[in-house]
Amino acid sequence: MLAQRIITGIVGGAFTIFVIYEGNWLFFIMMVLLALIGWYEYTNMFSKLKADIADRTGAVWFIAFFAAYWFGSPRLMLFFSALMMAWLLLRIVIFHGKIKPLDSAYTLYGLVYISGGFLAMLALRTGILASFFTNSFSKVMLEPAQFFVFLLIFSTWASDTFAFAVGKLMGKVKLCPEISPGKTREGAWGGFIGTVLTALIFSLIFKYSILAAIAIGVIIGIMAPLGDLVESILKRTCQIKDSGNIIPGHGGILDRFDSLLFAAPAMYLFLLLLS
């Protein structure tokens, strides 16, 4: 099991680095596919609660919404969002007795939860926002868009890795035993410090603003474990161990990207405020 997890992590990590570096259509397709698989896992999770999620409509919405962003049409994004909201409200009237308001609430939560993270990563990689930060680099070794996505990915991985390692070695006080019994306060601090150090190292290697990198490290160090805990609550609510099994040794897409789903939007908003 451990060997399978390590091999999958190495292969998946190498492929992820390649896709991030290449960007363009390859990265767009990857984000759409990950969002759709994550949505499939989410609907399967809540089927355990007998919730009537708008799964097919949601899948179509993901494709349309991401495509509208990719082709640079904020009006279409707003239109698709309003259309989906209207449908979620109307379906409880049209199918009254079969579909409850809670079903539409679960659907809306999943759409926001999944689309927010993957769309933020796509927005970081497109380079529109990153283009404002060229002057923050004393020497441009990577495109700003590439740098920010790599910084996000490696800092989030550092959060998970350091939290796990420090928790195993030194963990004594439980962090949230009702939500995730395996997590400790010592592990949380280890993950936070490891994330900030990783961001600092990135800034030194790629000649990016040290203060900005540390701020990003702090943001990711806080948001990444929160994303992990949110997914733990969802799984505990649905009484399942993993969101899926598509990644050997790692579970599902939501299991692997839970931290990024919170860290990516937070980092994007921070950069938006700085731009």
C-alpha positions in Angstrom: 0.0 0.0 0.0 2.8 2.4 0.9 4.8 1.5 -2.2 1.7 2.1 -4.4 1.1 5.4 -2.7 4.7 6.5 -3.3 4.8 5.4 -7.0 1.4 7.1 -7.7 2.7 10.2 -6.0 5.9 10.4 -8.0 4.1 9.7 -11.4 1.2 12.0 -10.6 3.6 14.7 -9.3 5.7 14.6 -12.5 2.7 14.7 -14.7 1.3 17.6 -12.8 4.5 19.6 -13.1 4.6 19.0 -16.8 1.0 20.1 -17.3 1.5 23.3 -15.1 4.7 24.1 -17.1 3.0 23.7 -20.5 -0.3 25.4 -19.5 -2.6 26.5 -22.3 -5.3 24.0 -23.4 -3.6 21.2 -21.6 -4.0 22.9 -18.2 -7.6 24.0 -19.1 -8.6 20.4 -20.0 -7.0 19.1 -16.8 -8.9 21.5 -14.6 -12.2 20.7 -16.3 -11.6 17.0 -16.0 -10.6 17.3 -12.3 -13.7 19.4 -11.6 -16.0 16.9 -13.3 -14.4 13.9 -11.5 -14.6 15.8 -8.2 -18.3 16.6 -8.9 -19.0 12.9 -9.7 -17.3 12.0 -6.3 -19.3 14.7 -4.5 -22.7 13.5 -5.9 -21.8 9.9 -5.0 -20.9 10.9 -1.5 -24.2 12.6 -0.9 -26.2 9.8 -2.5 -25.4 8.1 0.8 -27.7 10.6 2.4 -30.4 10.0 -0.2 -29.9 13.5 -1.5 -31.3 14.2 -5.0 -28.3 16.2 -6.4 -28.6 17.8 -9.8 -25.7 15.7 -11.0 -26.2 15.8 -14.8 -27.2 19.5 -14.9 -24.2 20.3 -12.6 -21.8 18.5 -15.0 -23.0 20.5 -18.0 -22.8 23.7 -15.9 -19.1 23.0 -15.0 -18.2 22.6 -18.7 -20.2 25.7 -19.8 -18.9 27.8 -16.9 -15.2 26.9 -17.3 -15.5 27.3 -21.1 -17.0 30.8 -20.6 -14.0 31.8 -18.5 -11.5 30.3 -20.9 -13.0 32.2 -23.8 -13.0 35.4 -21.8 -16.7 36.0 -21.4 -17.7 37.2 -17.9 -21.2 37.9 -19.1 -21.6 34.2 -20.0 -20.2 33.2 -16.7 -22.8 35.4 -14.9 -25.5 34.1 -17.2 -24.7 30.4 -16.5 -24.5 31.1 -12.8 -27.9 32.9 -12.7 -29.4 30.1 -14.9 -28.2 27.4 -12.5 -29.4 29.3 -9.4 -32.8 29.7 -11.0 -33.0 26.0 -11.9 -32.0 25.0 -8.3 -34.9 27.2 -7.0 -37.4 26.1 -9.6 -36.7 22.3 -9.4 -38.0 22.2 -5.8 -41.3 23.6 -7.1 -41.6 21.6 -10.3 -40.7 18.3 -8.6 -42.4 19.2 -5.3 -42.6 16.2 -3.0 -39.7 14.5 -4.7 -36.9 17.1 -4.4 -36.5 19.0 -1.2 -34.9 22.5 -0.6 -32.0 20.7 1.1 -31.2 18.8 -2.1 -30.7 22.0 -4.0 -28.7 23.4 -1.1 -26.4 20.4 -1.3 -26.1 20.9 -5.1 -25.2 24.6 -4.7 -22.7 23.9 -2.0 -20.9 21.3 -4.2 -20.9 23.6 -7.3 -19.3 26.5 -5.3 -16.9 24.2 -3.4 -15.5 22.4 -6.4 -15.6 25.2 -9.1 -14.1 27.8 -6.8 -10.9 25.9 -6.3 -10.3 24.6 -9.8 -11.3 27.8 -11.4 -8.9 29.8 -9.2 -6.1 27.5 -10.3 -7.0 28.0 -13.9 -7.2 31.8 -13.4 -3.7 31.8 -11.8 -2.3 29.8 -14.7 -3.8 31.9 -17.5 -1.4 34.7 -16.7 -3.9 37.6 -16.8 -3.5 38.4 -13.1 0.1 37.2 -12.9 1.2 39.7 -15.6 0.8 42.5 -13.0 3.6 41.0 -10.9 6.5 41.0 -13.4 8.2 43.8 -11.4 8.0 41.7 -8.2 10.8 39.5 -9.6 14.4 40.7 -9.6 15.1 38.0 -12.2 12.5 36.3 -14.3 13.3 32.5 -14.3 9.8 31.3 -14.9 6.7 33.0 -16.3 4.9 34.7 -13.3 1.8 32.5 -14.0 3.9 29.3 -13.9 5.7 30.5 -10.7 2.4 31.2 -8.9 0.9 27.9 -9.7 4.1 26.0 -8.7 4.3 28.1 -5.5 0.6 27.2 -4.7 1.1 23.4 -5.5 4.4 22.9 -3.6 3.4 25.0 -0.6 0.1 23.0 -0.3 2.0 19.8 -0.6 4.5 21.0 2.0 1.5 21.8 4.3 0.2 18.2 4.1 3.7 16.6 4.2 5.1 18.5 7.2 1.8 18.2 9.1 1.9 14.4 8.6 5.6 14.0 9.5 5.6 16.3 12.5 2.3 14.8 13.7 3.7 11.3 13.5 6.9 12.2 15.3 5.7 14.7 17.9 1.9 14.7 17.8 0.3 14.5 21.2 -2.6 16.9 21.5 -5.5 16.2 19.1 -6.5 19.1 16.9 -10.2 18.2 16.0 -10.8 14.7 17.3 -14.5 14.9 16.4 -13.7 15.7 12.8 -10.3 14.1 12.0 -8.9 12.0 14.9 -5.5 11.6 13.3 -4.6 15.3 13.2 -2.7 17.0 16.1 -1.9 20.5 17.0 1.8 19.8 16.7 1.2 18.5 13.2 -0.8 21.6 12.3 2.0 23.9 13.5 4.6 21.8 11.6 2.5 22.0 8.5 2.2 25.8 8.9 5.9 26.4 9.5 6.8 24.0 6.6 4.5 25.9 4.2 6.0 29.3 5.1 9.5 27.9 4.7 8.7 26.4 1.4 7.2 29.7 0.1 10.4 31.5 1.4 12.7 29.0 -0.4 10.7 29.5 -3.6 11.1 33.3 -3.3 14.8 33.0 -2.9 15.3 30.5 -5.8 13.1 32.4 -8.3 14.0 35.9 -7.1 10.4 36.8 -6.0 9.5 39.3 -3.3 10.3 37.7 0.0 7.5 39.6 1.9 4.9 38.6 -0.6 6.0 35.0 -0.6 5.9 34.8 3.2 2.4 36.3 3.1 1.3 33.7 0.6 2.9 31.0 2.7 0.9 32.2 5.7 -2.3 32.2 3.8 -1.8 28.7 2.3 -0.6 27.5 5.7 -3.9 28.5 7.2 -6.3 27.7 4.3 -4.8 24.3 3.2 -5.6 22.5 6.5 -9.0 24.1 6.7 -9.7 22.6 3.2 -8.6 19.2 4.5 -10.9 19.5 7.6 -13.9 20.6 5.5 -13.6 17.5 3.3 -13.2 15.4 6.4 -16.5 16.8 7.7 -18.2 16.0 4.4 -16.9 12.4 4.4 -17.9 12.0 8.1 -21.4 13.4 7.3 -21.7 10.9 4.5 -20.1 8.1 6.5 -17.4 7.2 4.0 -13.6 6.8 4.3 -12.6 8.2 0.9 -14.3 10.3 -1.7 -13.3 7.9 -4.4 -10.6 5.4 -5.5 -9.4 6.9 -8.9 -5.9 7.6 -7.5 -4.3 4.3 -6.2 -3.2 4.7 -2.6 -4.5 8.2 -2.3 -8.3 7.9 -2.7 -10.3 10.2 -4.9 -9.8 13.6 -6.5 -11.4 15.4 -3.6 -9.1 13.5 -1.2 -6.0 14.7 -3.1 -7.1 18.2 -3.9 -9.1 19.1 -0.8 -6.4 21.5 0.5 -6.0 23.2 -2.9 -9.7 23.8 -3.1 -9.4 26.3 -0.3 -5.8 27.5 -0.7 -6.1 28.4 -4.4 -9.1 30.9 -4.1 -7.4 32.4 -1.0 -4.1 32.9 -2.9 -5.9 34.3 -5.9 -7.8 36.8 -3.9 -4.6 37.9 -2.1 -2.9 38.5 -5.5 -6.0 40.3 -6.7 -5.7 42.7 -3.8 -2.0 43.3 -4.5 -2.5 43.9 -8.3 
